[in-house]
């Protein structure tokens, strides 16, 4: 009888794991099915006309943003990990804050500053008595180069955080040994430091490349044709879901290529030195280090403080226009869908960890890995991948209801917040899983064995032992998923129901109409909310390097 219960429990665990894996793989399977079953006529037309421009622009955008982000991040990481100065810890935190500012907001703000009618060019014309644009040259912010600059300002912290952590893990004795052998600072950097931090740089660059490839707000505002705008235009402009699926599948292929290149870049590279000497150097600031410090302060000013203070100024100036019923309605909408996504995401993550902990096998373990893949899928691609099966399900349900002689139920799956919550659930499960895994790894297996010896079933052990010890991780997971769902733009633009906006789509609508002043308050709310996960991430990484 006992064996039958164990077999039943294992089969139930396998069934849950299979169901969850199928749900998280649904967008990819849907894209494959739609892309292969649809006609290639639209795709062929795009390839013969504009698709080459889409592809070249996207690749240039990825390459330019990644290189520029590395140029921003590496000097900053080197400064805070190799030199000791007053305010170093505060500087480390400040350098991460640009992640909280959506790139499309920075795009609008810097266009307002740097465009022809902006304050910068106006000042130059007044100072040098220039009469028209033909009298001088000024870089065009509404260009591929401008988009790379804006995206790099928002994304460089990915490379900074990982590189700084790698530099902090290096033993100081390696530098000292090289100096004793007569190597100068540049030779040490080239021969020792860079090879050891190359894997971290590769991972950071891969993250920046994936975020850049999936960006929609910035390229749409600058009117730069890219693969993400191609998906958006193909579906909403031409109503061709099959062609949108084919472009989405092509983007997924590029993402796999980036991930493969990142893995190849750090092939067989391991760093085993963990002697506890990986602490920050106490070198005083030299002249070159002071120049790096000035560079860091200028970078933080342009990447974070200028956009933040401009939005604060507009929020005060246009408070009467922004503090209205629309702001409250869209805030309620954001709270609703983000709250639902938060609850379901964490519940499913808890279930997955429960299955992997008490019923370990290949399927439950792989289910965890598959669930984390959603964060690597761009929101636009994910939206198309969900629209296909949800639209099919709506047609089937309505046909079945009509067959029974009842009134159609409408677009229950694809035309309601169900689609939005599903997209958030797939995209942000990785955050919930990672946060819960960190807490779960701190619970020794001996506690599980003690519970089993006392006759408790797995569910009772989870409830009485694991859950109380995981409360901090659960709270962090809830917070991260909620905030990231509030900020999500790409999937929200394609999946939002009719006459339903979130704060992110509301702000983007005014941004695309070049009226951000009228949405400055909700934009400021998004930034302040977005600071929270950045601080949590930074704190965890700083804590991990201090424990070395």
Secondary structure, DSSP 8 states (H G I E B T S, - for coil): -HHHHHHHHHHHHHHHHHHHHHHHHHHHHHHHHHHHHS-SHHHHHHHHHTHHHHHHHHHHHHHHHHHHHHHHHHHHHHHHHHB--TTHHHHHHHTTGGGGS-HHHHHHHHHHHHSTTSHHHHHHHHHHT--SGGGS----SSSHHHHHHHHHHHHHHHHHHHHHHHHHHS-HHHHHHHHHTT--HHHHIIIIIHHHHHHHHHHHHHHHHHHHHT--HHHHHTT---HHHHHHIIIIIT--HHHHHHHHHHHHHHHHHHHHHHHHHTTT------SS------B---HHHHHHHHHHHHHHIIIIIHHHHHHHHHHHHTHHHHSSHHHHHHHHHHHHHHHHHHHHHHHHHHHHHHHHHHS-SHHHHHHHHHHGGGGGS-HHHHHHHHHHHHHHHHHHHHHHHHHTT-----STTTTSHHHHHHHHHHHHHHHHHHHHHHHHTTS-HHHHHHHHHTT--HHHHIIIIIHHHTHHHHHHHHHHHHHHHHH--HHHHHH--TT---HHHHHHHHHHTT-GGGGHHHHHHHHHHHHHHHHHHHHHHHHHHHT-
